[in-house]
Amino acid sequence: MSDNSNKNPGRIPKHYIKAQGERLLRNWAYFPRSLLELKEEIESCQKCPNLVQTRKMYLYGKPTFSFGNPKSCVIIVAQAPGSDGAGTTGFVYEPYSKTGRIYENCLKAVNKTFESVYTTNLVKCCPIKGGTPTEEEIANCLPYLIREINIIQPKRVIATGSIPGKTLWENRKLITADISQIRHPGFIIRGGMKSFDYMRDFAQLLNSCFNINSKQTTLT
């Protein structure tokens, strides 16, 4: 990894970045071969020339992959990695970022951790300047997400944000799971909703998901 501060816009401490990298590797050790093969395929993807170039702008330097429990009964689907979070550490909903902290607090509200659910992105690379993924970028990445969901075979997929929600709903026939949607945590940061109300709504949704399968297997 480069020490170039321009590649670390969130100014995340180097020791923390290293620890998160080790956390990723420990988690991926639990992943089945089919998920690891998908991870390798995504990391070598060249479908979006602009995003291939954008990877070089961020410290992590490659597409992000999922994190969490590969036996989870629920998958959380975010829109795309952000430059000041996942683009730096490779960690989906990086808790050092503002949106990541909100997401982590939502998990804590129902006694869950990043390790006990499965979290991934619709688009695996950081959009240019942290913007919205294009329709072409979404279309290029969608087959990866569909495969990912069908490998995990969750009971529920929760989209955080309108773009993941719309994309999943339009492709619902390809997904063997119920689909739900909640606003992206960034909606709170923009002042669109109080954090208490958002966390309450997210907690209710998560609880309803885990009640579908109270005997969910956890990582040991």
C-alpha positions as CSV (number, residue, x, y, z in Angstrom):
1,M,0.0,0.0,0.0
2,S,1.1,3.5,-0.7
3,D,1.7,6.0,2.0
4,N,0.3,8.8,-0.2
5,S,-2.2,10.8,1.9
6,N,-4.3,11.6,-1.2
7,K,-5.2,7.9,-1.3
8,N,-6.5,8.1,2.3
9,P,-9.0,11.0,2.3
10,G,-10.5,9.9,5.7
11,R,-7.0,10.1,7.2
12,I,-7.5,6.6,8.7
13,P,-4.5,5.6,10.9
14,K,-2.1,3.1,9.3
15,H,-2.3,0.7,12.3
16,Y,-6.1,0.6,12.0
17,I,-5.9,-0.1,8.2
18,K,-3.5,-3.0,8.9
19,A,-5.9,-4.3,11.6
20,Q,-8.9,-4.2,9.3
21,G,-6.9,-6.0,6.6
22,E,-6.1,-8.8,9.0
23,R,-9.8,-8.8,10.0
24,L,-10.8,-9.3,6.4
25,L,-8.4,-12.2,6.0
26,R,-9.7,-13.9,9.1
27,N,-13.2,-13.6,7.9
28,W,-12.6,-14.8,4.4
29,A,-11.0,-17.9,5.8
30,Y,-14.6,-19.0,6.7
31,F,-15.8,-18.5,3.1
32,P,-16.6,-21.5,0.9
33,R,-14.6,-22.1,-2.2
34,S,-17.4,-20.8,-4.4
35,L,-17.3,-17.3,-2.7
36,L,-13.5,-17.2,-2.8
37,E,-13.5,-18.0,-6.5
38,L,-16.1,-15.2,-7.1
39,K,-13.8,-12.8,-5.0
40,E,-10.9,-13.6,-7.3
41,E,-13.0,-13.1,-10.4
42,I,-14.2,-9.7,-9.2
43,E,-10.7,-8.6,-8.2
44,S,-9.5,-9.3,-11.8
45,C,-12.5,-7.7,-13.4
46,Q,-11.8,-5.2,-16.3
47,K,-15.4,-4.5,-17.4
48,C,-15.4,-0.8,-16.4
49,P,-12.3,0.9,-17.8
50,N,-13.0,4.1,-15.7
51,L,-13.3,2.1,-12.5
52,V,-10.2,0.1,-13.2
53,Q,-8.4,3.4,-13.4
54,T,-10.1,4.7,-10.3
55,R,-8.9,1.8,-8.2
56,K,-5.4,3.3,-8.5
57,M,-6.6,6.5,-6.7
58,Y,-7.5,4.7,-3.5
59,L,-5.3,3.0,-0.9
60,Y,-7.0,-0.4,-1.1
61,G,-6.3,-0.5,-4.8
62,K,-8.8,-3.2,-5.9
63,P,-12.5,-4.0,-5.8
64,T,-14.0,-4.5,-2.4
65,F,-15.6,-7.8,-1.5
66,S,-18.1,-8.8,1.1
67,F,-17.6,-9.4,4.8
68,G,-19.5,-11.4,7.4
69,N,-21.2,-14.7,7.9
70,P,-21.5,-16.8,4.8
71,K,-24.3,-18.7,6.5
72,S,-26.2,-15.6,7.3
73,C,-30.0,-15.6,6.8
74,V,-29.8,-12.0,5.7
75,I,-27.6,-10.1,3.3
76,I,-27.2,-6.3,3.5
77,V,-26.5,-4.7,0.1
78,A,-24.9,-1.2,0.0
79,Q,-24.6,0.9,-3.1
80,A,-20.8,1.1,-3.6
81,P,-17.6,1.5,-1.6
82,G,-16.7,5.1,-0.5
83,S,-13.3,6.6,-0.9
84,D,-13.0,7.6,2.7
85,G,-14.0,4.1,4.0
86,A,-13.9,0.9,1.9
87,G,-11.7,2.5,-0.7
88,T,-9.1,2.9,2.0
89,T,-9.5,-0.4,4.0
90,G,-11.4,-2.7,1.7
91,F,-14.0,-3.1,4.4
92,V,-17.7,-2.7,3.3
93,Y,-19.4,0.0,5.4
94,E,-16.0,0.7,7.0
95,P,-16.9,1.7,10.6
96,Y,-14.2,4.4,10.6
97,S,-16.4,6.4,8.1
98,K,-19.6,8.3,9.1
99,T,-22.0,5.9,7.3
100,G,-20.1,2.9,8.6
101,R,-20.4,4.1,12.2
102,I,-24.2,4.5,11.7
103,Y,-24.4,1.0,10.2
104,E,-22.4,-0.6,13.0
105,N,-24.6,1.1,15.6
106,C,-27.7,-0.3,13.8
107,L,-26.2,-3.8,14.1
108,K,-25.3,-3.3,17.8
109,A,-28.9,-2.2,18.5
110,V,-30.0,-5.8,17.7
111,N,-26.9,-7.4,19.3
112,K,-25.3,-8.2,15.9
113,T,-21.8,-7.5,14.6
114,F,-20.2,-7.3,11.1
115,E,-19.2,-10.9,11.6
116,S,-22.7,-12.2,12.3
117,V,-24.4,-10.8,9.2
118,Y,-23.3,-10.7,5.5
119,T,-22.6,-7.3,4.0
120,T,-21.7,-6.5,0.4
121,N,-21.9,-3.8,-2.3
122,L,-24.0,-3.6,-5.5
123,V,-21.0,-2.1,-7.3
124,K,-17.6,-3.4,-6.0
125,C,-15.4,-0.5,-7.1
126,C,-15.4,3.1,-5.8
127,P,-17.2,5.4,-8.3
128,I,-15.2,8.3,-9.5
129,K,-15.0,11.0,-6.8
130,G,-17.4,9.0,-4.6
131,G,-20.3,9.7,-7.0
132,T,-23.3,7.5,-8.0
133,P,-22.5,4.4,-10.1
134,T,-23.6,4.7,-13.7
135,E,-26.2,2.3,-15.2
136,E,-23.4,0.6,-17.2
137,E,-21.3,0.1,-14.0
138,I,-24.3,-1.3,-12.2
139,A,-25.2,-3.7,-15.1
140,N,-21.6,-4.9,-15.2
141,C,-21.4,-5.7,-11.5
142,L,-24.9,-7.1,-11.1
143,P,-24.1,-10.6,-12.2
144,Y,-21.5,-10.8,-9.4
145,L,-24.1,-9.8,-6.8
146,I,-26.7,-12.2,-8.1
147,R,-24.2,-15.1,-7.9
148,E,-23.1,-13.9,-4.4
149,I,-26.7,-13.9,-3.2
150,N,-27.5,-17.3,-4.7
151,I,-24.3,-18.8,-3.1
152,I,-25.3,-17.5,0.3
153,Q,-29.0,-18.4,-0.2
154,P,-30.3,-16.0,2.5
155,K,-34.0,-15.7,3.5
156,R,-33.9,-11.9,3.1
157,V,-31.9,-9.3,1.2
158,I,-31.9,-5.8,2.5
159,A,-30.9,-3.0,0.2
160,T,-29.7,0.2,1.9
161,G,-30.6,2.9,-0.6
162,S,-32.8,3.5,-3.5
163,I,-30.4,2.3,-6.2
164,P,-29.6,-1.1,-4.7
165,G,-33.3,-1.5,-3.9
166,K,-34.5,-0.6,-7.4
167,T,-31.8,-2.9,-9.0
168,L,-32.7,-5.9,-6.8
169,W,-36.4,-5.4,-7.3
170,E,-36.1,-5.3,-11.1
171,N,-34.1,-8.5,-11.0
172,R,-36.1,-10.3,-8.3
173,K,-36.8,-13.3,-10.5
174,L,-33.1,-14.1,-10.4
175,I,-33.0,-14.0,-6.6
176,T,-34.3,-16.8,-4.3
177,A,-34.9,-14.5,-1.3
178,D,-37.3,-11.8,-0.1
179,I,-36.2,-8.3,-0.8
180,S,-36.5,-5.3,1.6
181,Q,-35.2,-1.8,1.4
182,I,-34.3,0.9,3.8
183,R,-32.7,4.3,3.3
184,H,-28.9,4.5,3.1
185,P,-27.2,5.7,6.4
186,G,-26.0,8.8,4.5
187,F,-29.6,10.0,4.6
188,I,-29.1,10.8,8.3
189,I,-25.9,12.7,7.6
190,R,-27.7,14.8,5.0
191,G,-30.3,15.7,7.7
192,G,-33.1,13.7,6.1
193,M,-33.9,11.7,9.2
194,K,-33.1,11.6,12.9
195,S,-30.5,8.9,13.8
196,F,-32.8,7.5,16.5
197,D,-35.7,7.0,14.1
198,Y,-33.4,5.4,11.5
199,M,-31.8,3.0,14.0
200,R,-35.2,2.0,15.3
201,D,-36.5,1.3,11.8
202,F,-33.4,-0.7,10.8
203,A,-33.5,-2.6,14.1
204,Q,-37.1,-3.6,13.5
205,L,-36.2,-4.8,10.0
206,L,-33.2,-6.7,11.1
207,N,-35.1,-8.4,14.0
208,S,-37.8,-9.5,11.5
209,C,-35.1,-11.0,9.3
210,F,-33.4,-13.0,12.1
211,N,-36.7,-14.2,13.5
212,I,-37.3,-15.9,10.1
213,N,-34.5,-18.4,11.1
214,S,-33.8,-18.3,14.9
215,K,-31.4,-21.2,14.5
216,Q,-29.0,-19.4,12.2
217,T,-25.5,-20.8,12.3
218,T,-22.9,-18.4,13.7
219,L,-19.1,-18.3,13.1
220,T,-16.9,-19.8,15.8
